[in-house]
């Protein structure tokens, strides 16, 4: 079989398929650290840097644990929709809710535990949520 060379337009078309997921991933991977723990003089610090970093790390650990589980479940799913489509259809709602919750500005007066709890639940929740939609 001869090697087929893709045109630049075809390459761009394939690349655009993952653009939305990549932008969402980049926003959640980088923005919370700046949002919760901005540099001095830029904004109000909502969390100590160590808690922001812990939340981001916890999210990636949850992702590392969820991906193989969801992958196994997806590989062994038998449905009229196929193996992957049920996860795509069912995964967008929790993913959207967790994404929106992770961006809620917590600028109202809060207890010492509410902001860390919010950050430590929404960010790992975000990384667990897309495991189902990105398993395909």
Secondary structure, DSSP 8 states (H G I E B T S, - for coil): -------HHHHHHHHHTTHHHHHHHHHHHHHHHHHHS--TTTS---S-HHHHHHHHHHHHHHHHHHHHHHHHHHHT---TT-SSHHHHHHHHHHHHHHHHHHT----S---TTHHHHHHHHHHHHHHHHHHHHH--
